């Protein structure tokens, strides 16, 4: 079975990261899952949520093994379970509703108290005004309401004097403005009761109670399991299993735990913390729906009392419970289930001739080399999918049907014509095969530089002034002062854009335009030359694309007065050009580039991925130059790859983010067919 292991990585033992998993814990879980025979993909979720979504969609796992706690907010532990639900991916652990409730300590106590579970008398405080309702019996215990791992709990959490209450609460609210809990201090011992749904059937998954035993160097009046003990001096804490409890108290704790886990709908695994007084009274403190799975944790020790002696056996119990809940129990022993291993067609045009200088034959300049095709295929395979290579020759129309692909990763540039980039997507749409990238309309518009500029201008964004020459004899508009730059109207990869493409006179312009017209059998685009900085911006996503940091193309040693990012610069490295990624931008320019990038992407109807080029005019305004919705993907060379690297995104992740929306569309297609099938059967009957 393919498992995505979602987690937060703890880089430092600070309070901010106290609930996260250490590298040791992550490796323990990963290696145990692998020993169980599963394929495991680590998914660290601390980055942008969009990246987590893209990775999960690209992986298309059978199951998510989740320990992710989230970073911020009262619903942080609920975020990832809710996300998995929305993505339709089975996952371990409780759902978003339960995770949201159990992070709220006071709400949790209110719910379990209604089911007969004893709790300390307490108050939820969100402002100092709430203190008026607090009965100031002593001692009192204060702690954050929406935190775990003993965050915010110190020896100062015990209030012995009424005069200390307000300043302590005020200080804690400054650190935890979502709210704090004030409750009566319960003297006694800390007892924890782990829960493993598929263990100990006689107790409904409630495991043997364990006890925390502390060995402090100094004596304290009030013993509490504070942050210092839990996070910084864990070697001073012993987990004793079974807890030293008389039979009646142990039975009461198990009975209370069954009620609490059931009332809160905790599934797969969990943990409840209690206080037991010297005279045997039991008080519920809190429940953790995402309990620690670090080596030596109480859940392993208590599970051992139920016959589960190894990490593998405990994690397998969690997997079994989740798989049964999602009705995928029969796939536990499979390395890869049929629904998640996709057949991905890779459509491309193979570059067989590589130009060495800008005057060489550039007919295949936009095509991809074998090494680039291999890199893309290997990245897709690394997500667990099968790749079927499909060269986009005229025979593709017949071969793709027999390939029986689920979806297509498309990088095909097309063979001929101004709609050539749209050929493969149009064929795929005819065959109802989902694919990566923009649709035929967007590809055709973007390839026609003049049409793209008109669309972008109509949407309210700036473009250089331009006109077309189809014979070289056209009248030059009066509002087009020299210098002017000349380029083919429907070519990519800077084909036809040379270091000599800037015309300073009418004679030069007509000569250069005629050369373009004759060589490329298409109109020449003539536009005003903008003297400002040049940027290229990559975007990933669909309706709300993510803008990656802009890259600046810097002309370090310009060969001419009017430097141009030319075809020659894209053939090999040159000292004339430097790439600064991310570009050094002041906040206002950065915001404007992002705004214009998103606007142009949307106006042109792009999807999944695109790269857009801009130049600044003399006034420093951002002007749209062109859009490439089929950007190059040569590792460590293509502009898109350099931009991704600068954003901390490796090549595999970049390919996964481009692939993810197509997998989403494939799933939507499956769902659509599944919904229409019963209707068709009914109509037939």
C-alpha positions, 0 to 999 in steps of 0.5 A: 500500500502506498502511504503518505506520512504527513507530519510537522518536523521539529527543528528546534525543541522550542515551545512553538514546535513542541507538538511537532515530530522529531527526526528520530520519531519520523524515522521510527514511524517511516521505517516501521511502516516500510517493514510492514511492507508499505511504500512510504512517502514523507510529506512535511506539511509546514510549508504552504498548504497549496504545496501539501495539496499538490504533493498529495494529489501527485502522489495519489496515495492509498492512505495518509498516515497523519501526525500533522499538528498544524501551526496556528489557530484554534482549529490547526489540528483539524486542518489536515483531516479536513483537507484529506476529506476534501481531497477524498484521501483516506487517513488515519486518526480522528476527523476534523470535527473531533480534532477541533473539539479535543484541542478545546480543553474546556469544551472537551470537559463539558462534553465528557462531563455530560456523559458522567466523566468527572472533571475539575471545576473550571472556567474558560477565560478570553478576557480579564472581564471573565475573571468576575465569574471565577470563584477564587478557591485556592490553589488554582491551575491556569493553562492555555485552552488550545495548546498541547504538549504542556505548552504554557504550563510552568510552576507559575501555573499554580495560583495560591493567592487571589492577588496573583490571579489577575497578573498571571492570567493577563500574562498568559493571555498575552501569549495565548490570546485565544483563551486560557482555562482556570480550574481547581488544582487536583493534587495527586498522580498523573495517569494517562490512558492510551487508546488503540481501537483495534487492540484490547476488544474487551475494553473497546480499544482502551489500553492499560493505564500508565503513570508518569513518575517524575524525578526532580532534583528539587522538591516542589509543593505542587507536582505538575507535568510542566513544559520543562519536564515534558520537552527539556528534561524528558529523561526525568520522566518515567512512564510506568506501565501498568499504573499503580492503581487499585482494582476499583480505580483502574476499572473506573478509569477504563470505564470513564475512558470508554465513555469519553472516547465514544462521546468525542468520536475518537478513532484509531488512536488517542490518549486521555490524561487524568489526575488521581487523588490520594484517596482514589478520586479520578478527574479527567484533564484532557484528551489527545486525538493526535497522541505522541508516537515517539519511541518509548511513548506510553501508547507502545508500552500500554499496547505491549500489555495487550500483546502488541509488543513492537512499533510495527504491531501498534502502527499496523493496528492503526492502519487496520482501523483506518482501512476498515473505516474507509472500506479498504481493508483488503488492500493492506497487504498490497504494495500499490492499489489499482486506483492510485497507480495511474498510467500517465502518458508523457506527450512530447516532441523529441529534439533531434538537432541541437543548434549551436549558434543563433544562425543555425537551424532552429526548427526544433529549438522548442522541442525537448532533449532525451535527457529532459524527457527522462527527467520528467518521466523519472519524476512522475515514476517517483510518485508511484505512477507508470509512464507511457512515452508518446512522441507527438507525431502525426501517428499520435492520434492512433497510438494514444487510444491503444496506450490506454492512459488515465491522463497525460503530462503534456509538453508537446510543442506541436509540429506546424502552424500557429495553433500547433501547441494546441494540437495535442490538448485538442486531441486529448479533449476529443478523447476525454483524456485529462492532461496537464497544462492549459487548454487549446484556446489558451495555448493558441492565444498565447502563441500569437504574441499580438493576440495575447497582447490584445487580450492582456491589454483589454484586461487592463494591463500594460503592453508595449505599443506594437504593430505587424508587418506581413510584407516589410513594406507597411507604413510605420505608425507615427506613435512608434519611435525608434528604437524598435524590436522585431520578432516572429509573431508566433514562435517560442524559446526566443526563436528569431530574437537575436542580438541584432533584432533592435532596429534604430532606423526605418531601413533596418526595421524593414530589413529585419522584418523581411528576414523574419517574414521569409524565414518563419513564413509569418508576420513580424511583430514590431514593438517599442523597445523598453529600456527597463529591467527584465523579469520572468515570473512562474505561476502554478495552479488553476483559478487562483495561481501561486506566483513564484518569486520573480527572476530577473534577467540581468545584462551584465556585459551588454554587447549593444546599447539595447540589450536583448534576451536572445536566442543565443542566450538560451543555447548556452551559458554566457557572461553577458547574462546573469539570472537573479532568483529571487529578484531583488525587488522593493515591496511595491514592485514585488506586489505589482509584479505579482498582481500583473502576473496573476491578472495576465495568467487569468486573462489568457485562460492559463492553467496549471503552469505558465511563465510570463515575461515582463519589462519595465518602461522608462517610468518603471511600470510593469509591461507584459511581453509574452506568456509561455504556457508550455515553459521548458522543464530542463533541470537546472537550466530552464527558467522555470526550473531556476525559479522553482529552485530559488523558491526551495522547490526541487525538480520532483516537487515541481513536476508533482505540482504541475501533475496534481491538477490533472490527477484532480481532473481525472478523479472528477472524471471518474466521479462524473462517470460513476454518478452517470452510470446508475442513471444510464442503467435505469434508463436502459431498464 
